[in-house]
Amino acid sequence: MLSAGQHTVTLSGTVGDGSAVSRVASLTVSASGTLIYLSDMEADAVTTVAASLASTSAGGGAASGRGG
């Protein structure tokens, strides 16, 4: 069982044509062990968004990428 809180899982593999694919799943588990949030996106999109937020200090984070 996962502990309560936010978690990420990175899934990587190869599709039929030989190209690589990677996705990141974000999930939140409640104190009772129930999955209360789940989303996924392409791994490249996560890197792009994180870099964009870090460079603009959006979302309350500093340019170093740390959240507020």
C-alpha positions as a Markdown table, in Angstrom:
| # | Residue | x | y | z |
|---|---|---|---|---|
| 1 | Met | 0.0 | 0.0 | 0.0 |
| 2 | Leu | 1.2 | 3.5 | -0.7 |
| 3 | Ser | 1.5 | 6.0 | 2.1 |
| 4 | Ala | -0.9 | 9.0 | 2.2 |
| 5 | Gly | 0.2 | 11.9 | 0.1 |
| 6 | Gln | 1.2 | 12.8 | -3.4 |
| 7 | His | 3.1 | 10.4 | -5.6 |
| 8 | Thr | 4.4 | 10.2 | -9.2 |
| 9 | Val | 5.1 | 7.1 | -11.3 |
| 10 | Thr | 7.0 | 7.3 | -14.6 |
| 11 | Leu | 6.1 | 4.7 | -17.2 |
| 12 | Ser | 8.4 | 4.2 | -20.1 |
| 13 | Gly | 8.3 | 1.7 | -23.0 |
| 14 | Thr | 8.5 | 1.2 | -26.7 |
| 15 | Val | 5.6 | 1.2 | -29.1 |
| 16 | Gly | 5.1 | -1.1 | -32.1 |
| 17 | Asp | 7.1 | 1.1 | -34.5 |
| 18 | Gly | 10.1 | 1.1 | -32.2 |
| 19 | Ser | 9.8 | 4.7 | -30.9 |
| 20 | Ala | 10.0 | 5.4 | -27.2 |
| 21 | Val | 7.1 | 6.6 | -25.2 |
| 22 | Ser | 7.1 | 7.9 | -21.6 |
| 23 | Arg | 4.2 | 9.1 | -19.4 |
| 24 | Val | 4.1 | 10.4 | -15.8 |
| 25 | Ala | 1.1 | 9.5 | -13.6 |
| 26 | Ser | 0.4 | 11.8 | -10.6 |
| 27 | Leu | -1.7 | 10.4 | -7.8 |
| 28 | Thr | -2.8 | 11.4 | -4.4 |
| 29 | Val | -3.7 | 8.8 | -1.7 |
| 30 | Ser | -5.9 | 9.8 | 1.3 |
| 31 | Ala | -5.1 | 8.9 | 4.9 |
| 32 | Ser | -7.5 | 5.9 | 4.7 |
| 33 | Gly | -5.5 | 4.6 | 1.6 |
| 34 | Thr | -8.1 | 5.6 | -1.0 |
| 35 | Leu | -6.9 | 6.9 | -4.3 |
| 36 | Ile | -8.4 | 10.4 | -4.5 |
| 37 | Tyr | -6.7 | 12.0 | -7.5 |
| 38 | Leu | -5.1 | 10.5 | -10.7 |
| 39 | Ser | -3.8 | 12.2 | -13.8 |
| 40 | Asp | -1.2 | 11.4 | -16.5 |
| 41 | Met | 0.7 | 13.3 | -19.2 |
| 42 | Glu | 3.5 | 12.8 | -21.5 |
| 43 | Ala | 6.9 | 12.9 | -19.7 |
| 44 | Asp | 8.2 | 15.6 | -22.2 |
| 45 | Ala | 5.2 | 17.8 | -21.3 |
| 46 | Val | 6.0 | 17.6 | -17.6 |
| 47 | Thr | 9.6 | 18.7 | -18.2 |
| 48 | Thr | 8.4 | 21.6 | -20.5 |
| 49 | Val | 5.8 | 22.8 | -18.0 |
| 50 | Ala | 8.3 | 22.5 | -15.0 |
| 51 | Ala | 11.0 | 24.4 | -16.9 |
| 52 | Ser | 8.5 | 27.1 | -18.0 |
| 53 | Leu | 7.2 | 27.6 | -14.4 |
| 54 | Ala | 10.7 | 27.8 | -13.0 |
| 55 | Ser | 11.8 | 30.4 | -15.5 |
| 56 | Thr | 8.7 | 32.6 | -15.0 |
| 57 | Ser | 8.4 | 32.0 | -11.2 |
| 58 | Ala | 4.7 | 31.1 | -11.9 |
| 59 | Gly | 2.7 | 29.3 | -9.3 |
| 60 | Gly | 4.6 | 30.8 | -6.3 |
| 61 | Gly | 7.8 | 29.0 | -7.0 |
| 62 | Ala | 11.2 | 30.6 | -7.3 |
| 63 | Ala | 13.4 | 30.5 | -10.4 |
| 64 | Ser | 15.1 | 27.6 | -8.8 |
| 65 | Gly | 12.0 | 25.5 | -9.3 |
| 66 | Arg | 11.1 | 25.2 | -5.7 |
| 67 | Gly | 7.4 | 25.4 | -4.9 |
| 68 | Gly | 5.9 | 27.9 | -2.4 |
